[in-house]
Amino acid sequence: MSKLVQLNLIFMIPFAVVVALMVVIFFLPLPHFAFNTSLFGPLDLYAIYAVPLPLILMAPFSAGMAYVTRNFAREEHAFVWSDFWEAVKNNWKASLLNGIIVYVAYVFLSFSVFFYSNQMQSNWLYMVPFAVCAILFVLMLFAQFYIPLMIVTMDLKLRHIYRNAFIFAILGLPRNILITAVLVGMIVGTLFCPGAFLAIPLLLLVIIVFSLVSYLCSFAGYPMLDKYLIQPFYNKEAEAAKKKAAAEEGETFSFEADELDDDEDDAPKYVYVNGRLVDRSTLKEESVFSDETKEHLN
């Protein structure tokens, strides 16, 4: 628990800067546009879309958080301060791109939900695009429970990470709903907290909320990664090694001595890795797993 507190306090350093930027943007002398919705009444578009823009900058730090809490979930030791900043440095590009994608998706999907909810009042057919956008919004939220974890664990392109994350958003539906319920409970509890006790949720936010949520995502999400991505990879590797050993002993095949020394003949040319066929020769140059994670998994 003390390390979760330490991790949360580290995360609060960049978060405080981002919150300060959001406050500055909110008080800029720029026009605010009101948009009437049937679900939530009038909304300030500037406040809900322009003000949260600096939150994109928090995406790289979510990678540091995910890396440390992943090690906690695997019951491995972690040097909180150094591991956090090392993970931020190693994964900031993919994480920042993910942050931009999340922001764009948030703007597009949320405004679509507001717009189609208004149109449903006059034509029920708009219920179809409303439902589609609402489902996509929820799936995008569920996918974010896995994406930072995969960024720090898997050496994959972001599009492959997104594809796997959306699959996990469906496969892990019960645990995703549970995590979402915890998040909603925290938000509702804060909103309806009496003013005299408002300092309590704010103090918890500073001390442990972010690291606790990240730990819950890692605790619930890493078994999915291990079952569907990591173990299949190593099972393929073990199977190939077993076939190679059998060939060398002459139990299955018979090769010339020079053929037995050729890895291209001893193992399949292609292996099925994380939902795609990969040329085995490329695995020698670039591992599917990050170096630090592979060191733990070997």
C-alpha positions in Angstrom: 0.0 0.0 0.0 2.8 2.4 0.8 4.3 1.9 -2.7 0.9 2.7 -4.3 0.8 5.9 -2.3 4.4 6.7 -3.4 3.4 6.0 -7.0 0.4 8.2 -6.8 2.3 11.1 -5.4 4.8 10.8 -8.3 2.0 10.8 -10.7 0.6 13.9 -9.1 3.7 15.9 -10.2 2.8 16.0 -13.9 -0.9 16.0 -13.1 -0.7 19.2 -11.1 1.0 20.9 -14.1 -1.7 19.6 -16.4 -4.5 20.8 -14.1 -2.8 24.3 -13.9 -2.9 24.4 -17.8 -6.5 23.4 -17.8 -7.3 26.3 -15.3 -5.5 28.7 -17.6 -7.4 27.5 -20.6 -10.7 27.8 -18.8 -10.1 31.5 -17.9 -8.8 32.5 -21.3 -10.9 35.3 -22.8 -12.4 33.1 -25.4 -16.1 32.6 -26.3 -17.9 29.7 -24.7 -20.6 27.9 -26.7 -23.7 26.4 -25.1 -25.2 23.2 -26.6 -28.6 22.1 -25.4 -28.9 18.3 -25.0 -31.9 16.2 -24.0 -29.8 14.1 -21.7 -27.8 16.6 -19.7 -29.4 20.0 -20.5 -27.2 22.9 -21.7 -23.5 22.0 -22.0 -20.6 24.4 -22.3 -18.7 22.9 -25.3 -15.6 25.0 -24.5 -15.5 23.6 -21.0 -16.0 19.9 -21.9 -13.8 19.9 -25.1 -11.2 22.7 -25.0 -10.4 22.7 -21.3 -9.5 18.9 -21.1 -7.1 19.2 -24.0 -3.9 19.2 -21.8 -4.9 15.8 -20.4 -3.3 14.4 -23.5 0.0 15.2 -21.9 -0.8 12.7 -19.1 -0.7 9.8 -21.5 3.0 9.1 -21.3 2.8 9.1 -17.5 0.1 6.5 -17.6 2.7 4.2 -19.2 4.9 4.7 -16.1 2.0 4.0 -13.8 1.0 0.9 -15.8 4.5 -0.5 -15.8 4.9 -0.2 -12.0 1.4 -1.5 -11.2 1.9 -4.4 -13.6 4.9 -5.5 -11.6 2.9 -5.2 -8.4 0.1 -7.3 -10.0 2.7 -10.0 -10.9 4.0 -9.8 -7.3 7.4 -8.6 -8.5 9.7 -6.0 -7.0 9.7 -2.5 -8.4 11.8 0.5 -7.8 8.9 2.9 -7.9 10.7 6.2 -8.8 13.2 4.9 -11.3 10.9 2.3 -12.9 8.2 4.9 -13.4 10.4 7.4 -15.2 12.2 4.8 -17.2 8.9 3.5 -18.5 7.8 7.0 -19.3 11.0 7.6 -21.3 10.8 4.3 -23.2 7.1 4.4 -24.1 6.2 8.1 -24.4 5.7 8.1 -28.2 3.2 5.3 -28.3 1.5 6.6 -25.2 1.2 10.2 -26.5 -0.3 8.9 -29.7 -2.8 6.9 -27.8 -3.6 10.0 -25.8 -4.3 11.9 -29.0 -6.5 9.1 -30.3 -8.4 9.0 -27.0 -9.1 12.7 -27.1 -10.3 12.7 -30.7 -12.5 9.7 -30.0 -13.9 11.4 -26.9 -14.8 14.6 -28.8 -16.3 12.7 -31.7 -18.3 10.1 -29.9 -19.5 12.2 -27.0 -20.8 15.0 -29.3 -22.4 12.3 -31.5 -24.2 10.9 -28.5 -25.4 14.4 -27.6 -26.5 15.2 -31.1 -28.3 11.9 -31.8 -30.0 12.0 -28.5 -31.5 15.3 -29.5 -32.6 14.0 -32.9 -34.3 11.0 -31.3 -36.9 13.4 -30.0 -38.3 13.9 -33.5 -37.3 10.7 -35.3 -36.8 7.4 -33.5 -34.5 6.1 -36.3 -31.7 8.2 -34.8 -31.7 5.7 -32.0 -29.6 3.4 -34.2 -26.6 5.8 -34.6 -27.1 6.9 -31.0 -26.7 3.3 -29.8 -23.7 2.6 -32.1 -21.9 5.7 -30.8 -22.7 4.8 -27.2 -21.4 1.3 -27.6 -18.2 2.5 -29.3 -17.7 5.0 -26.4 -18.0 2.2 -23.9 -15.7 -0.2 -25.9 -13.2 2.6 -26.2 -13.3 3.1 -22.4 -12.9 -0.7 -21.8 -10.0 -0.8 -24.3 -8.1 1.8 -22.3 -8.0 -0.6 -19.4 -5.5 -2.7 -21.5 -3.7 -0.3 -23.9 -1.2 1.3 -21.4 -0.5 -2.2 -20.0 0.2 -3.6 -23.5 2.3 -0.6 -24.5 4.7 -1.3 -21.6 4.6 -5.1 -22.1 4.3 -5.9 -25.8 6.6 -4.6 -28.5 3.8 -4.2 -31.0 2.6 -1.4 -33.3 -0.2 0.7 -31.9 -2.8 -0.6 -34.4 -2.1 -4.2 -33.2 -2.4 -3.1 -29.6 -5.7 -1.4 -30.3 -7.0 -4.5 -32.1 -6.1 -6.8 -29.2 -7.5 -4.2 -26.7 -10.9 -4.1 -28.4 -10.9 -7.9 -28.3 -10.2 -7.9 -24.6 -12.9 -5.2 -24.1 -15.3 -7.9 -25.2 -13.6 -11.1 -23.8 -13.1 -9.4 -20.4 -16.6 -7.9 -20.2 -17.3 -8.9 -16.6 -14.1 -7.5 -15.2 -14.4 -4.4 -17.4 -17.8 -3.7 -16.0 -16.5 -4.2 -12.5 -13.7 -1.7 -13.0 -16.1 0.8 -14.6 -18.4 0.4 -11.6 -15.6 1.3 -9.2 -14.7 4.4 -11.3 -18.4 5.5 -11.5 -18.7 4.9 -7.8 -15.7 7.1 -7.1 -17.0 9.9 -9.3 -20.6 9.8 -8.0 -19.3 9.7 -4.4 -17.2 12.8 -5.0 -20.0 14.7 -6.8 -22.5 14.0 -4.0 -20.1 14.4 -1.2 -21.2 17.2 1.3 -19.2 20.3 1.0 -17.9 19.9 4.6 -16.4 16.5 3.7 -15.2 17.4 0.2 -11.6 17.5 1.4 -11.7 13.7 2.0 -12.2 12.6 -1.7 -9.7 15.3 -2.8 -7.1 13.9 -0.3 -7.7 10.4 -1.5 -7.2 11.6 -5.1 -3.8 13.0 -4.2 -2.8 10.0 -2.1 -4.0 6.8 -3.8 -6.9 7.0 -6.3 -4.8 7.0 -9.6 -2.4 4.3 -8.6 -5.2 2.2 -7.1 -7.2 2.4 -10.4 -4.1 1.5 -12.4 -3.4 -1.4 -10.1 -7.0 -2.7 -10.5 -6.6 -2.5 -14.3 -3.2 -4.3 -14.2 -4.6 -6.9 -11.7 -7.6 -7.6 -13.9 -5.9 -7.1 -17.3 -2.5 -8.8 -17.1 -4.0 -12.4 -16.8 -5.8 -11.7 -20.1 -2.5 -10.7 -21.7 -0.7 -13.7 -20.3 -3.4 -16.2 -21.4 -4.0 -14.9 -24.9 -0.8 -13.2 -25.9 2.2 -14.2 -23.8 1.7 -17.9 -23.2 0.8 -18.7 -26.8 4.0 -17.1 -27.9 6.1 -19.1 -25.6 4.2 -22.3 -26.3 5.1 -21.9 -29.9 8.7 -21.3 -29.0 8.7 -24.4 -26.8 7.1 -26.5 -29.5 9.7 -25.4 -32.1 12.5 -26.1 -29.6 11.1 -29.6 -28.9 10.9 -30.4 -32.6 14.4 -29.2 -33.1 15.7 -31.4 -30.2 13.8 -34.4 -31.6 15.3 -33.8 -35.1 18.8 -33.6 -33.6 18.3 -36.9 -31.8 17.0 -38.6 -35.0 13.7 -39.5 -33.4 11.5 -37.7 -35.9 13.5 -36.6 -38.9 16.9 -37.3 -40.4 19.0 -34.5 -41.6 22.6 -33.9 -42.7 24.8 -32.4 -40.1 24.9 -29.1 -41.8 21.1 -29.0 -42.1 20.8 -29.5 -38.3 22.8 -26.3 -37.7 20.4 -24.3 -39.9 17.7 -22.6 -37.7 15.6 -21.9 -40.8 15.1 -25.6 -41.4 14.7 -26.6 -37.7 11.8 -24.3 -37.0 8.7 -23.1 -38.8 9.4 -20.1 -41.0 6.3 -18.3 -39.7 4.9 -18.3 -36.2 1.5 -17.0 -35.0 2.3 -14.2 -32.6 -0.3 -12.0 -31.0 -2.9 -12.5 -33.6 -0.7 -12.2 -36.7 1.8 -14.4 -38.6 5.3 -13.2 -38.1 8.5 -14.3 -40.0 10.6 -16.1 -37.4 13.7 -14.3 -38.7 12.3 -10.9 -37.7 12.0 -12.2 -34.1 15.8 -12.5 -33.9 16.0 -8.8 -34.6 13.0 -7.5 -32.7 11.3 -9.3 -29.8 7.6 -9.2 -29.5 8.1 -8.3 -25.8 10.0 -5.3 -24.4 13.4 -6.2 -23.2 12.6 -5.5 -19.5 9.4 -7.6 -19.6 11.1 -10.5 -21.5 13.7 -10.6 -18.8 11.0 -11.1 -16.2 9.1 -13.7 -18.3 12.1 -15.9 -19.2 
